[in-house]
């Protein structure tokens, strides 16, 4: 449900009285839904452990900045209209999951920086990931070559 505010309030994000308000600045809207705590399953724990392991790799600041630059260009692609990726972390996780999907020998639960470099995996830089077909090509991606 869309929400409209009166009294000079432009938007609101958060929980209040059993409902959740989600503000999307780019789209200029606020969505409202009833708050429900999800039922946790084994898949939730597996996903959490995988994400924690991928964060423990700790990408370099240069790699993060390249990912942010790529993200801005990726969100302007015509085929992604209306399906924006909102942060560099989401794009990083998307890249890693796509790499694991294409190569079944990659285990994201145990992947380490040393394994990435020893196996010369394409996630080392954005440029190599695009050239390997893990990410779609964007304008001037060849300059996004800072390593993990």
Secondary structure, DSSP 8 states (H G I E B T S, - for coil): -B----TT-----EEETTEEEEEETTTTEEEEEE-------HHHHHHHHHHHHHHHT---HHHHHHHHHHHHHHTTSGGGTT----SHHHHHHHHHHHHHHH-TT--TTT--HHHHHHTT-GGGSHHHHHHTTSS---TTGGG-----
